[in-house]
Structures are given as structure tokens and as C-alpha cells.
Amino acid sequence: MKRKRMTHRRRRRSGGTVGNRKVSKVMREYKRGQLRSSRGGKVRSRKQAVAIALSEARAAGARIPKRRRRR
């Protein structure tokens, strides 16, 4: 079976290993109930946990795509 080659744009959009490691670490904390928001309260939603993980990865210098704007 032939493998599809990734286009330049698609390859660039994917996050790197630093981002993946950071997201998995934060999600583990979330599942254990240890993840806290910047205000000090416990994080309750999965979406909020992912947002925290991505922002921490960006701060660590990971190449993560820009945030999507909400309508």
C-alpha cells in the first residue's frame, strides 16, 4: 500500500515532541486530580486542561499552532 507524503503545510502544522510530552504530562495530572488553574482552583473540564497544557508548551518553546479564535 502506498503511503501518502505529507505536504509542507501539513507537516508544519503538527506539534512536536515537546508539545506532546507536555500535553501528556498535564493530562496525567488532570486525571489524578492534581491539576490547578492559575487562580489556584482545581481544573474540572478536559478542554481547560488541554488549553493549559498547550499554553505551557508554548511557553516552553514548543512549536504549536496558534490558538483558534472563538466566534
N, CA, C and O atoms as a GROMACS GRO file, in nm:
protein
  284
    1MET      N    1   0.083  -0.119   0.000
    1MET     CA    2   0.000   0.000   0.000
    1MET      C    3   0.088   0.125   0.000
    1MET      O    4   0.185   0.133   0.074
    2LYS      N    5   0.053   0.221  -0.082
    2LYS     CA    6   0.130   0.343  -0.093
    2LYS      C    7   0.106   0.435   0.026
    2LYS      O    8  -0.007   0.452   0.071
    3ARG      N    9   0.213   0.494   0.074
    3ARG     CA   10   0.200   0.591   0.183
    3ARG      C   11   0.184   0.730   0.124
    3ARG      O   12   0.248   0.763   0.025
    4LYS      N   13   0.100   0.809   0.185
    4LYS     CA   14   0.083   0.947   0.140
    4LYS      C   15   0.196   1.032   0.194
    4LYS      O   16   0.233   1.022   0.311
    5ARG      N   17   0.250   1.115   0.109
    5ARG     CA   18   0.352   1.207   0.156
    5ARG      C   19   0.285   1.327   0.221
    5ARG      O   20   0.184   1.377   0.172
    6MET      N   21   0.341   1.372   0.331
    6MET     CA   22   0.286   1.489   0.397
    6MET      C   23   0.323   1.613   0.319
    6MET      O   24   0.438   1.630   0.278
    7THR      N   25   0.228   1.698   0.298
    7THR     CA   26   0.258   1.823   0.231
    7THR      C   27   0.330   1.914   0.329
    7THR      O   28   0.328   1.892   0.450
    8HIS      N   29   0.394   2.014   0.276
    8HIS     CA   30   0.471   2.106   0.359
    8HIS      C   31   0.383   2.171   0.466
    8HIS      O   32   0.422   2.181   0.582
    9ARG      N   33   0.265   2.213   0.426
    9ARG     CA   34   0.176   2.282   0.519
    9ARG      C   35   0.132   2.189   0.631
    9ARG      O   36   0.127   2.228   0.747
   10ARG      N   37   0.100   2.065   0.595
   10ARG     CA   38   0.052   1.970   0.695
   10ARG      C   39   0.161   1.932   0.794
   10ARG      O   40   0.135   1.917   0.914
   11ARG      N   41   0.283   1.916   0.744
   11ARG     CA   42   0.394   1.879   0.831
   11ARG      C   43   0.422   1.991   0.931
   11ARG      O   44   0.452   1.964   1.048
   12ARG      N   45   0.410   2.114   0.885
   12ARG     CA   46   0.440   2.228   0.970
   12ARG      C   47   0.336   2.247   1.080
   12ARG      O   48   0.369   2.294   1.188
   13ARG      N   49   0.211   2.212   1.053
   13ARG     CA   50   0.104   2.237   1.149
   13ARG      C   51   0.107   2.143   1.268
   13ARG      O   52   0.058   2.179   1.374
   14SER      N   53   0.164   2.025   1.253
   14SER     CA   54   0.161   1.928   1.363
   14SER      C   55   0.255   1.973   1.474
   14SER      O   56   0.359   2.033   1.447
   15GLY      N   57   0.220   1.943   1.597
   15GLY     CA   58   0.303   1.977   1.711
   15GLY      C   59   0.422   1.883   1.721
   15GLY      O   60   0.418   1.773   1.667
   16GLY      N   61   0.525   1.925   1.789
   16GLY     CA   62   0.644   1.843   1.801
   16GLY      C   63   0.641   1.755   1.923
   16GLY      O   64   0.538   1.741   1.989
   17THR      N   65   0.755   1.696   1.954
   17THR     CA   66   0.762   1.604   2.068
   17THR      C   67   0.753   1.678   2.200
   17THR      O   68   0.697   1.627   2.297
   18VAL      N   69   0.807   1.800   2.205
   18VAL     CA   70   0.799   1.879   2.329
   18VAL      C   71   0.653   1.905   2.365
   18VAL      O   72   0.614   1.890   2.481
   19GLY      N   73   0.574   1.943   2.266
   19GLY     CA   74   0.432   1.968   2.291
   19GLY      C   75   0.359   1.843   2.333
   19GLY      O   76   0.276   1.848   2.424
   20ASN      N   77   0.387   1.730   2.268
   20ASN     CA   78   0.321   1.605   2.304
   20ASN      C   79   0.354   1.562   2.446
   20ASN      O   80   0.266   1.519   2.520
   21ARG      N   81   0.481   1.576   2.483
   21ARG     CA   82   0.521   1.538   2.619
   21ARG      C   83   0.451   1.626   2.723
   21ARG      O   84   0.405   1.577   2.826
   22LYS      N   85   0.446   1.756   2.694
   22LYS     CA   86   0.385   1.850   2.789
   22LYS      C   87   0.235   1.821   2.804
   22LYS      O   88   0.182   1.824   2.915
   23VAL      N   89   0.168   1.795   2.692
   23VAL     CA   90   0.024   1.767   2.698
   23VAL      C   91  -0.002   1.639   2.775
   23VAL      O   92  -0.093   1.633   2.857
   24SER      N   93   0.078   1.535   2.750
   24SER     CA   94   0.056   1.408   2.821
   24SER      C   95   0.082   1.423   2.970
   24SER      O   96   0.012   1.363   3.052
   25LYS      N   97   0.183   1.503   3.008
   25LYS     CA   98   0.213   1.526   3.149
   25LYS      C   99   0.097   1.598   3.218
   25LYS      O  100   0.054   1.560   3.327
   26VAL      N  101   0.046   1.703   3.154
   26VAL     CA  102  -0.063   1.781   3.213
   26VAL      C  103  -0.191   1.697   3.221
   26VAL      O  104  -0.264   1.706   3.319
   27MET      N  105  -0.218   1.616   3.118
   27MET     CA  106  -0.338   1.534   3.120
   27MET      C  107  -0.330   1.428   3.230
   27MET      O  108  -0.431   1.393   3.292
   28ARG      N  109  -0.210   1.377   3.255
   28ARG     CA  110  -0.192   1.282   3.366
   28ARG      C  111  -0.226   1.350   3.499
   28ARG      O  112  -0.294   1.291   3.583
   29GLU      N  113  -0.177   1.473   3.517
   29GLU     CA  114  -0.210   1.549   3.639
   29GLU      C  115  -0.361   1.570   3.650
   29GLU      O  116  -0.418   1.557   3.759
   30TYR      N  117  -0.425   1.602   3.538
   30TYR     CA  118  -0.569   1.625   3.537
   30TYR      C  119  -0.644   1.499   3.580
   30TYR      O  120  -0.737   1.506   3.660
   31LYS      N  121  -0.604   1.383   3.526
   31LYS     CA  122  -0.672   1.258   3.560
   31LYS      C  123  -0.655   1.222   3.706
   31LYS      O  124  -0.744   1.162   3.767
   32ARG      N  125  -0.540   1.257   3.764
   32ARG     CA  126  -0.516   1.228   3.906
   32ARG      C  127  -0.581   1.330   3.998
   32ARG      O  128  -0.588   1.311   4.119
   33GLY      N  129  -0.630   1.441   3.938
   33GLY     CA  130  -0.696   1.544   4.018
   33GLY      C  131  -0.599   1.641   4.080
   33GLY      O  132  -0.632   1.708   4.178
   34GLN      N  133  -0.477   1.650   4.026
   34GLN     CA  134  -0.374   1.737   4.083
   34GLN      C  135  -0.356   1.867   4.005
   34GLN      O  136  -0.283   1.955   4.050
   35LEU      N  137  -0.423   1.880   3.891
   35LEU     CA  138  -0.403   1.998   3.807
   35LEU      C  139  -0.480   2.117   3.863
   35LEU      O  140  -0.598   2.106   3.894
   36ARG      N  141  -0.411   2.230   3.874
   36ARG     CA  142  -0.471   2.352   3.927
   36ARG      C  143  -0.459   2.464   3.824
   36ARG      O  144  -0.364   2.469   3.747
   37SER      N  145  -0.557   2.552   3.825
   37SER     CA  146  -0.552   2.666   3.734
   37SER      C  147  -0.463   2.774   3.794
   37SER      O  148  -0.412   2.758   3.904
   38SER      N  149  -0.444   2.882   3.720
   38SER     CA  150  -0.357   2.990   3.769
   38SER      C  151  -0.415   3.057   3.893
   38SER      O  152  -0.341   3.114   3.973
   39ARG      N  153  -0.546   3.051   3.908
   39ARG     CA  154  -0.609   3.109   4.026
   39ARG      C  155  -0.597   3.020   4.148
   39ARG      O  156  -0.624   3.063   4.260
   40GLY      N  157  -0.558   2.896   4.128
   40GLY     CA  158  -0.540   2.804   4.240
   40GLY      C  159  -0.651   2.704   4.256
   40GLY      O  160  -0.642   2.613   4.338
   41GLY      N  161  -0.758   2.718   4.177
   41GLY     CA  162  -0.869   2.624   4.186
   41GLY      C  163  -0.843   2.498   4.104
   41GLY      O  164  -0.761   2.498   4.013
   42LYS      N  165  -0.914   2.394   4.137
   42LYS     CA  166  -0.898   2.267   4.068
   42LYS      C  167  -0.960   2.276   3.927
   42LYS      O  168  -1.069   2.330   3.910
   43VAL      N  169  -0.889   2.221   3.828
   43VAL     CA  170  -0.939   2.220   3.690
   43VAL      C  171  -1.040   2.107   3.678
   43VAL      O  172  -1.011   1.993   3.712
   44ARG      N  173  -1.160   2.140   3.627
   44ARG     CA  174  -1.265   2.040   3.620
   44ARG      C  175  -1.294   1.990   3.478
   44ARG      O  176  -1.338   1.877   3.461
   45SER      N  177  -1.270   2.073   3.379
   45SER     CA  178  -1.303   2.031   3.243
   45SER      C  179  -1.179   1.986   3.166
   45SER      O  180  -1.069   2.036   3.188
   46ARG      N  181  -1.200   1.890   3.078
   46ARG     CA  182  -1.091   1.835   2.997
   46ARG      C  183  -1.039   1.940   2.898
   46ARG      O  184  -0.919   1.948   2.874
   47LYS      N  185  -1.129   2.020   2.843
   47LYS     CA  186  -1.089   2.124   2.748
   47LYS      C  187  -0.997   2.227   2.814
   47LYS      O  188  -0.900   2.274   2.754
   48GLN      N  189  -1.030   2.261   2.938
   48GLN     CA  190  -0.948   2.356   3.011
   48GLN      C  191  -0.809   2.297   3.037
   48GLN      O  192  -0.709   2.369   3.031
   49ALA      N  193  -0.804   2.167   3.066
   49ALA     CA  194  -0.675   2.101   3.090
   49ALA      C  195  -0.589   2.102   2.963
   49ALA      O  196  -0.468   2.125   2.971
   50VAL      N  197  -0.650   2.078   2.848
   50VAL     CA  198  -0.575   2.080   2.722
   50VAL      C  199  -0.526   2.221   2.693
   50VAL      O  200  -0.413   2.239   2.647
   51ALA      N  201  -0.608   2.322   2.720
   51ALA     CA  202  -0.567   2.460   2.698
   51ALA      C  203  -0.448   2.498   2.785
   51ALA      O  204  -0.356   2.566   2.739
   52ILE      N  205  -0.449   2.454   2.909
   52ILE     CA  206  -0.336   2.480   3.000
   52ILE      C  207  -0.211   2.412   2.948
   52ILE      O  208  -0.102   2.470   2.950
   53ALA      N  209  -0.225   2.288   2.903
   53ALA     CA  210  -0.110   2.212   2.852
   53ALA      C  211  -0.048   2.280   2.731
   53ALA      O  212   0.074   2.292   2.722
   54LEU      N  213  -0.132   2.325   2.638
   54LEU     CA  214  -0.080   2.389   2.518
   54LEU      C  215  -0.013   2.523   2.549
   54LEU      O  216   0.089   2.556   2.490
   55SER      N  217  -0.070   2.598   2.641
   55SER     CA  218  -0.009   2.727   2.674
   55SER      C  219   0.124   2.706   2.746
   55SER      O  220   0.217   2.784   2.725
   56GLU      N  221   0.135   2.602   2.830
   56GLU     CA  222   0.262   2.571   2.895
   56GLU      C  223   0.366   2.525   2.793
   56GLU      O  224   0.483   2.560   2.802
   57ALA      N  225   0.322   2.447   2.695
   57ALA     CA  226   0.413   2.401   2.591
   57ALA      C  227   0.463   2.518   2.508
   57ALA      O  228   0.581   2.523   2.473
   58ARG      N  229   0.375   2.614   2.477
   58ARG     CA  230   0.417   2.733   2.403
   58ARG      C  231   0.520   2.811   2.484
   58ARG      O  232   0.618   2.860   2.428
   59ALA      N  233   0.496   2.822   2.614
   59ALA     CA  234   0.589   2.895   2.700
   59ALA      C  235   0.725   2.826   2.706
   59ALA      O  236   0.828   2.891   2.721
   60ALA      N  237   0.725   2.692   2.693
   60ALA     CA  238   0.849   2.616   2.695
   60ALA      C  239   0.922   2.620   2.561
   60ALA      O  240   1.033   2.569   2.549
   61GLY      N  241   0.859   2.682   2.461
   61GLY     CA  242   0.923   2.697   2.332
   61GLY      C  243   0.883   2.595   2.228
   61GLY      O  244   0.947   2.586   2.123
   62ALA      N  245   0.778   2.518   2.253
   62ALA     CA  246   0.732   2.419   2.156
   62ALA      C  247   0.665   2.489   2.039
   62ALA      O  248   0.603   2.594   2.055
   63ARG      N  249   0.677   2.429   1.921
   63ARG     CA  250   0.613   2.487   1.802
   63ARG      C  251   0.473   2.431   1.791
   63ARG      O  252   0.452   2.323   1.735
   64ILE      N  253   0.377   2.505   1.845
   64ILE     CA  254   0.237   2.462   1.847
   64ILE      C  255   0.158   2.561   1.761
   64ILE      O  256   0.184   2.681   1.768
   65PRO      N  257   0.063   2.513   1.681
   65PRO     CA  258  -0.016   2.607   1.600
   65PRO      C  259  -0.085   2.712   1.687
   65PRO      O  260  -0.112   2.689   1.805
   66LYS      N  261  -0.113   2.827   1.627
   66LYS     CA  262  -0.177   2.936   1.701
   66LYS      C  263  -0.314   2.894   1.752
   66LYS      O  264  -0.375   2.800   1.702
   67ARG      N  265  -0.360   2.966   1.854
   67ARG     CA  266  -0.493   2.940   1.909
   67ARG      C  267  -0.599   2.972   1.806
   67ARG      O  268  -0.585   3.067   1.729
   68ARG      N  269  -0.706   2.891   1.805
   68ARG     CA  270  -0.818   2.921   1.717
   68ARG      C  271  -0.906   3.025   1.784
   68ARG      O  272  -0.932   3.016   1.904
   69ARG      N  273  -0.950   3.122   1.710
   69ARG     CA  274  -1.038   3.225   1.766
   69ARG      C  275  -1.180   3.172   1.773
   69ARG      O  276  -1.230   3.109   1.680
   70ARG      N  277  -1.244   3.197   1.886
   70ARG     CA  278  -1.384   3.156   1.903
   70ARG      C  279  -1.474   3.262   1.845
   70ARG      O  280  -1.441   3.380   1.846
   71ARG      N  281  -1.588   3.220   1.795
   71ARG     CA  282  -1.683   3.315   1.738
   71ARG      C  283  -1.787   3.356   1.838
   71ARG      O  284  -1.876   3.436   1.807
   0.00000   0.00000   0.00000
